[in-house]
Amino acid sequence: MPVTVSDEDFQQILTQTRHFVRTAVIPREQEILDNDRVPDDLREHAQKMGLFGYAIPQEWGGLGLDLPQDVELAMELGYTSLALRSMFGTNNGIAGQVLVGFGTDEQKARWLEPIACGDVVASFALTEPGAGSNPAGLRTKAVRDNGNWVISGQKRFITNAPVAGLFIVFARTRPADERGAGIAVFLVPADAAGVDVGVKDAKMGQEGAWTSDVNFNDVRVDAGALIGGSEDIGYRAAMTSLARGRVHIAAIAVGTAQRALDESVAYATTATQGGTLIGNFQLVQAMLADQQTGVLAGRALVRDAARLWVSGEDCRIAPSAAKLFCTEMAGKVADLAVQIHGGSGYMRGVPVERIYRDVRLLRLYEGTSEIQRLIVGSNLVRAAQR
């Protein structure tokens, strides 16, 4: 059984993270935005705190937080520039969890400790130009060759690719058949011959959180690179990792929405219109009420989804429902925040302007809102038919 973190120890971790976010990171949000990078000293601070491996089991050098603890931490991390969380998000989340859940002992021993301490950044290479939220459309191929594997294909929008030391690469080894989806997952070092990382993407928001294309041009890896030692693990590993990640993203959305709400309340209680505090206007109060209601509902939903995940009661519907509601909610809260700020909210340098752009991506990755609706609806129908 994995070593668990006690409530007392976790409260210390949470308190330290909150202090780091609010005293060290928030004052430098504009610097992160202007330079499109998280400063090295903040990265080093995050490493020393163990944030690159907070969800990696302690036996492999991480802090060993479970998902309910993960989401509490995520709500704190979401309170500031999302680039901070993105630095170590793939190590703890969709990339690292594939190794934790499906890797062999040898693969875990080789990679999890450097991932947990931040010496290696792991990237989750699933999305392609023609296969995004639905990995069944995967076209990257892996072919056996004299006991090795040769991987060819293009991946797109890969988080942390420009700084990655390891790619968790999903590739098709055969067409889907009665045995399964025919998708395997491989460990590919970033310095392997044939790995070509593209230029950093220029995105609408989330400055400092880097993504790029990655091309795999006949990249040769040995048999030990096949995660779990099985060709049929890939699809299940992707779905499991993404579902868990959806709960985490939902929590990030709640944290960001809380920040937008707090900025809105602060503005409403200091800005005046015609000599009257705008917070005294009933329509402004109504917008604040809608924001608060969304945040409270999202926080309750994400905590419940994390509980259901750990108990095994619901690993499909609840993660998708939480991700759908919380990311859509964060978009609405951010929009109201700009409205409450009026023209000031549209100006660069004002936190709610950045938040408005940043949260838009949350409805896209780990599966779009449309995909979440399909997952929830189809699973409800199947459950009723059984």
For each residue, the residues with C-beta under 8 A, 3 or more apart:
1:
2: 57 58 59 64
3: 57 58 59 64
4: 64 66
5: 9 10 13 63 64 65 66 69
6: 9 10
7: 10 11
8: 11 12
9: 5 6 12 13
10: 5 6 7 13 14 65 69 72
11: 7 8 14 15
12: 8 9 15 16
13: 5 9 10 16 17 50 54 63 65 73
14: 10 11 17 18 72 73 76
15: 11 12 18 19
16: 12 13 19 20 49
17: 13 14 20 21 49 51 73 76 77
18: 14 15 21 22 76
19: 15 16 22 23 24
20: 16 17 23 24 25 45 46 49
21: 17 18 24 25 26 76 77 79 80 84
22: 18 19 25 26 79 80
23: 19 20 26 27
24: 19 20 21 27 28 42 45
25: 20 21 22 28 29 42 80 81 84
26: 21 22 23 29 79 80
27: 23 24
28: 24 25 31 32 39 42
29: 25 26 32 33 80 81 351 354
30: 33 34 349
31: 28 34 35 39
32: 28 29 35 36 37 38 39 81 83 84 207 208
33: 29 30 36 81 207 208 354
34: 30 31 207
35: 31 32 39 208
36: 32 33 200 207 208
37: 32 83 208 210
38: 32 42 43 81 83 84 87 208
39: 28 31 32 35 42 43
40: 43 44
41: 44 45
42: 24 25 28 38 39 45 46 84
43: 38 39 40 46 47 87 118
44: 40 41 47 48
45: 20 24 41 42 48 49
46: 20 42 43 49 51 52 84 87 88 118
47: 43 44 50 51 52 117 118
48: 44 45
49: 16 17 20 45 46
50: 13 47 53 54 62 63 116
51: 17 46 47 54 88 118
52: 46 47 87 88 91 92 115 116 117 118
53: 50 56 60 61 62 63 88 91 92 96 112 115 116 117 118
54: 13 50 51 62 63 65 70 73 88 92
55: 62 63 64 65 70 92 93 96 97
56: 53 60 61 62 63 64 91 92 96 100 112 115 116
57: 2 3 60 62 64 100 112
58: 2 3 61 62 63 64
59: 2 3
60: 53 56 57 100 108 109 112 113 116
61: 53 56 58 112 113 116 117
62: 50 53 54 55 56 57 58 92 112 116
63: 5 13 50 53 54 55 56 58
64: 2 3 4 5 55 56 57 58
65: 5 10 13 54 55 69 70 73
66: 4 5 69 70 310
67: 70 71 244 247 248 306 309 310
68: 71 72 303 306 307 310
69: 5 10 65 66 72 73
70: 54 55 65 66 67 73 74 92 247 248 251 306
71: 67 68 74 75 247 248 250 251 302 303 306
72: 10 14 68 69 75 76 251
73: 13 14 17 54 65 69 70 76 77
74: 70 71 77 78 85 248 251 252 255
75: 71 72 78 79 251 252 254 255 258 299 302
76: 14 17 18 21 72 73 79 255
77: 17 21 73 74 80 84 85 252 255
78: 74 75 82 85 251 252 253 254 255 256 258 259
79: 21 22 26 75 76 255 256 258 259
80: 21 22 25 26 29 77 84 259
81: 25 29 32 33 38 84 206 207 208 354 358
82: 78 85 86 206 209 252 256 358
83: 32 37 38 86 87 206 207 208 209
84: 21 25 32 38 42 46 77 80 81 87 208
85: 74 77 78 82 88 89 252
86: 82 83 89 90 159 160 206 208 209 210
87: 38 43 46 52 83 84 121 160 209
88: 46 51 52 53 54 85 91 92 118 121
89: 85 86 92 93 159 160 248
90: 86 93 94 95 96 121 122 123 124 159 160
91: 52 53 56 88 95 96 115 116 118 120 121 122
92: 52 53 54 55 56 62 70 88 89 96 97
93: 55 89 90 96 97 124 241 244 245 248
94: 90 97 98 124 126 168 241 242 244 245 366
95: 90 91 98 99 115 122 123 124 166 168 241
96: 53 55 56 90 91 92 93 99 100 112 115 116 122
97: 55 92 93 94 100 101 240 241 244 245
98: 94 95 101 102 103 124 168 185 227 237 238 241
99: 95 96 102 103 107 108 111 112 115 122 168 187 227
100: 56 57 60 96 97 103 108 112
101: 97 98 237 240 241
102: 98 99 185 227 228 233 236 237 240
103: 98 99 100 107 108 111 112 227 228
104: 107 108 227 228 229
105: 108 109
106: 109 110 224
107: 99 103 104 110 111 187 224 227
108: 60 99 100 103 104 105 111 112
109: 60 105 106 112 113
110: 106 107
111: 99 103 107 108 114 115 120 122 166 187
112: 53 56 57 60 61 62 96 99 100 103 108 109 115 116
113: 60 61 109 116 117
114: 111 117 119 120 165
115: 52 53 56 91 95 96 99 111 112 118 119 120 121 122 166
116: 50 52 53 56 60 61 62 91 96 112 113
117: 47 52 53 61 113 114
118: 43 46 47 51 52 53 88 91 115 121
119: 114 115 165
120: 91 111 114 115 165 166
121: 87 88 90 91 115 118 160 163 164 165 166
122: 90 91 95 96 99 111 115 160 164 165 166 167 168
123: 90 95 158 159 160 161 164 166 167 168 214
124: 90 93 94 95 98 158 159 168 241
125: 155 158 161 167 168 169 170 188 214
126: 94 131 135 138 155 170 238
127: 131 132 155 156 157 158
128: 131 132 137 138 139 140 153 154 155 156
129: 154 156
130: 137 139
131: 126 127 128 134 135 136 137 138 139
132: 127 128 368
133: 367 368 370 371
134: 131 137 371
135: 126 131 138 170 181 183 235 238 239
136: 131 176 181 235
137: 128 130 131 134
138: 126 128 131 135 170 171 172 183
139: 128 130 131 153 172
140: 128 151 152 153 154 155 169 170 171 172 216
141: 151 152 153 171 172 173
142: 149 150 151 171 172 173 184 186
143: 149 150 152 173
144: 147 148 149 150 173
145: 148 149 150 220
146:
147: 144 222 223
148: 144 145 220 221 222 223
149: 142 143 144 145 186 220 221 222 223 225 226
150: 142 143 144 145 218 219 220
151: 140 141 142 169 171 186 188 216 218 219 220 221
152: 140 141 143 216 217 218 219
153: 128 139 140 141 171 215 216
154: 128 129 140 213 214 215 216
155: 125 126 127 128 140 158 161 169 213 214 215 216
156: 127 128 129 213
157: 127 201 211 213 365
158: 123 124 125 127 155 161 164 167 211 212 213 214
159: 86 89 90 123 124 209 210 211 365
160: 86 87 89 90 121 122 123 163 164 210 211
161: 123 125 155 158 164 167 197 198 210 211 212 213 214
162: 197 200 210 212
163: 121 160 210
164: 121 122 123 158 160 161 167 190 197
165: 114 119 120 121 122 189 190 191
166: 95 111 115 120 121 122 123 187 188 189 190
167: 122 123 125 158 161 164 187 188 189 190 195 214
168: 94 95 98 99 122 123 124 125 185 186 187 188 227
169: 125 140 151 155 185 186 187 188 216
170: 125 126 135 138 140 183 184 185 186 234 238
171: 138 140 141 142 151 153 183 184 185 186 216 234
172: 138 139 140 141 142 175 182 183 184
173: 141 142 143 144 182 183 184 231
174: 177 182 231
175: 172 182
176: 136 180 181 182
177: 174 180 182
178:
179: 182 232
180: 176 177 183 232 235
181: 135 136 176 232 234 235
182: 172 173 174 175 176 177 179 231 232
183: 135 138 170 171 172 173 180 234 235 238
184: 142 170 171 172 173 226 227 230 231 232 233 234
185: 98 102 168 169 170 171 226 227 228 233 234 237 238
186: 142 149 151 168 169 170 171 221 225 226 227
187: 99 107 111 166 167 168 169 221 225 227
188: 125 151 166 167 168 169 192 195 216 219 221 225
189: 165 166 167 192 195
190: 164 165 166 167 195 197
191: 165 195
192: 188 189 195 219 220 221
193: 219 220
194: 216 217 218 219 220
195: 167 188 189 190 191 192 214 215 216 217 219
196: 214 215 216 217
197: 161 162 164 190 212 213 214
198: 161 212 213 214 215
199: 212
200: 36 162 210 211 212
201: 157 210 211 212 213
202:
203: 206 207 209 211 361
204: 357 360 361
205: 354 356 357 358 359 360 361
206: 81 82 83 86 203 209 357 358 361
207: 32 33 34 36 81 83 203
208: 32 33 35 36 37 38 81 83 84 86
209: 82 83 86 87 159 203 206
210: 37 86 159 160 161 162 163 200 201
211: 157 158 159 160 161 200 201 203
212: 158 161 162 197 198 199 200 201
213: 154 155 156 157 158 161 197 198 201
214: 123 125 154 155 158 161 167 195 196 197 198
215: 153 154 155 195 196 198
216: 140 151 152 153 154 155 169 171 188 194 195 196 219
217: 152 194 195 196
218: 150 151 152 194
219: 150 151 152 188 192 193 194 195 216
220: 145 148 149 150 151 192 193 194
221: 148 149 151 186 187 188 192 225
222: 147 148 149 225
223: 147 148 149 226 229
224: 106 107
225: 149 186 187 188 221 222
226: 149 184 185 186 223 229 230 231
227: 98 99 102 103 104 107 168 184 185 186 187 233 234 237
228: 102 103 104 185 233 237
229: 104 223 226
230: 184 226 233
231: 173 174 182 184 226 234
232: 179 180 181 182 184 235 236
233: 102 184 185 227 228 230 236 237
234: 170 171 181 183 184 185 227 231 237 238
235: 135 136 180 181 183 232 238 239
236: 102 232 233 239 240
237: 98 101 102 185 227 228 233 234 240 241
238: 98 126 135 170 183 185 234 235 241 242
239: 135 235 236 242 243
240: 97 101 102 236 237 243 244 315
241: 93 94 95 97 98 101 124 237 238 244 245
242: 94 238 239 245 246 366 367
243: 239 240 246 247 309 315 316 319 320
244: 67 93 94 97 240 241 247 248 309 319
245: 93 94 97 241 242 248 249 366
246: 242 243 249 250 319 320 322 323 366 367 372
247: 67 70 71 243 244 250 251 302 305 306 309 318 319 322 323
248: 67 70 71 74 89 93 244 245 251 252
249: 245 246 252 253 323 326 327 362 365 366
250: 71 246 247 253 254 298 301 302 305 319 322 323 325 326 327
251: 70 71 72 74 75 78 247 248 254 255 302 306 326
252: 74 75 77 78 82 85 248 249 255 256 362
253: 78 249 250 256 257 298 326 327 329 330 359 362
254: 75 78 250 251 257 258 295 298 299 302 326 329 330
255: 74 75 76 77 78 79 251 252 258 259
256: 78 79 82 252 253 259 260 330 334 355 358 359 362
257: 253 254 260 261 291 294 295 298 326 329 330 333 334 359
258: 75 78 79 254 255 261 262 295
259: 78 79 80 255 256 262 263 351 355
260: 256 257 263 264 291 330 333 334 336 337 352 355 359
261: 257 258 264 265 288 291 292 295 333 337
262: 258 259 265 266
263: 259 260 266 267 337 341 351 352 355
264: 260 261 267 268 287 288 291 336 337 340 341 352
265: 261 262 268 269 279 288
266: 262 263 269 270
267: 263 264 270 271 278 340 341 344
268: 264 265 271 277 278 279 284 288 340
269: 265 266 277 279
270: 266 267 277
271: 267 268 277 278 341 344
272: 275 276 277 278
273: 276 278 281
274:
275: 272
276: 272 273 280 281
277: 268 269 270 271 272 280
278: 267 268 271 272 273 281 284 340
279: 265 268 269 284 285 288
280: 276 277 284 285
281: 273 276 278 284 285
282: 285 286
283: 286 287
284: 268 278 279 280 281 287 288 340
285: 279 280 281 282 288 289
286: 282 283 289 290
287: 264 283 284 290 291 336 339 340
288: 261 264 265 268 279 284 285 291 292 340
289: 285 286 292 293
290: 286 287 293 294 332 333 336
291: 257 260 261 264 287 288 294 295 333 336 337
292: 261 288 289 295 296
293: 289 290 296 297
294: 257 290 291 297 298 329 330 332 333
295: 254 257 258 261 291 292 298 299 329 333
296: 292 293 299 300
297: 293 294 300 301 325 329
298: 250 253 254 257 294 295 301 302 322 325 326 329 330
299: 75 254 295 296 302 303
300: 296 297 303 304
301: 250 297 298 304 305 321 322 325 326
302: 71 75 247 250 251 254 298 299 305 306 322 326
303: 68 71 299 300 306 307
304: 300 301 307 308 318 322
305: 247 250 301 302 308 309 314 318 319 321 322
306: 67 68 70 71 247 251 302 303 309 310
307: 68 303 304 310 311
308: 304 305 311 313 314 315 318
309: 67 243 244 247 305 306 312 314 315 318 319
310: 66 67 68 306 307
311: 307 308
312: 309 315
313: 308
314: 305 308 309 317 318 319
315: 240 243 308 309 312 318 319
316: 243 319 320 375 379
317: 314 320 321 375 376 379 380
318: 247 304 305 308 309 314 315 321 322
319: 243 244 246 247 250 305 309 314 315 316 322 323
320: 243 246 316 317 323 324 367 371 372 375 376
321: 301 305 317 318 324 325 372 376
322: 246 247 250 298 301 302 304 305 318 319 325 326
323: 246 247 249 250 319 320 326 327 366 367 372
324: 320 321 327 328 369 372 373 376
325: 250 297 298 301 321 322 328 329
326: 249 250 251 253 254 257 298 301 302 322 323 329 330
327: 249 250 253 323 324 330 331 359 362 363 369
328: 324 325 331 332 363 369
329: 253 254 257 294 295 297 298 325 326 332 333
330: 253 254 256 257 260 294 298 326 327 333 334 359 362
331: 327 328 334 335 359 360 362 363
332: 290 294 328 329 335 336
333: 257 260 261 290 291 294 295 329 330 336 337
334: 256 257 260 330 331 337 338 352 355 356 359
335: 331 332 338 339 356
336: 260 264 287 290 291 332 333 339 340
337: 260 261 263 264 291 333 334 340 341 345 352 355 356
338: 334 335 341 345 346 352 353 356
339: 287 335 336 342 345
340: 264 267 268 278 284 287 288 336 337 345
341: 263 264 267 271 337 338 344 345 346 350 352
342: 339 345
343: 346 347
344: 267 271 341 347 350
345: 337 338 339 340 341 342 350 352 353 356
346: 338 341 343 350 353
347: 343 344 350 353
348: 353
349: 30 353
350: 341 344 345 346 347 353 354
351: 29 259 263 354 355
352: 260 263 264 334 337 338 341 345 355 356
353: 338 345 346 347 348 349 350 356 357
354: 29 33 81 205 350 351 357 358
355: 256 259 260 263 334 337 351 352 358 359
356: 205 334 335 337 338 345 352 353 359 360
357: 204 205 206 353 354 360
358: 81 82 205 206 256 354 355 361 362
359: 205 253 256 257 260 327 330 331 334 355 356 362 363
360: 204 205 331 356 357 363 364
361: 203 204 205 206 358 364 365
362: 249 252 253 256 327 330 331 358 359 365
363: 327 328 331 359 360 368 369
364: 360 361 368
365: 157 159 249 361 362
366: 94 242 245 246 249 323
367: 133 242 246 320 323 371 372 375
368: 132 133 363 364 371 372
369: 324 327 328 363 372 373
370: 133 373 374
371: 133 134 320 367 368 374 375
372: 246 320 321 323 324 367 368 369 375 376
373: 324 369 370 376 377
374: 370 371 377 378
375: 316 317 320 367 371 372 378 379
376: 317 320 321 324 372 373 379 380
377: 373 374 380 381
378: 374 375 381 382
379: 316 317 375 376 382 383
380: 317 376 377 383 384
381: 377 378 384 385
382: 378 379 385 386
383: 379 380 386
384: 380 381
385: 381 382
386: 382 383
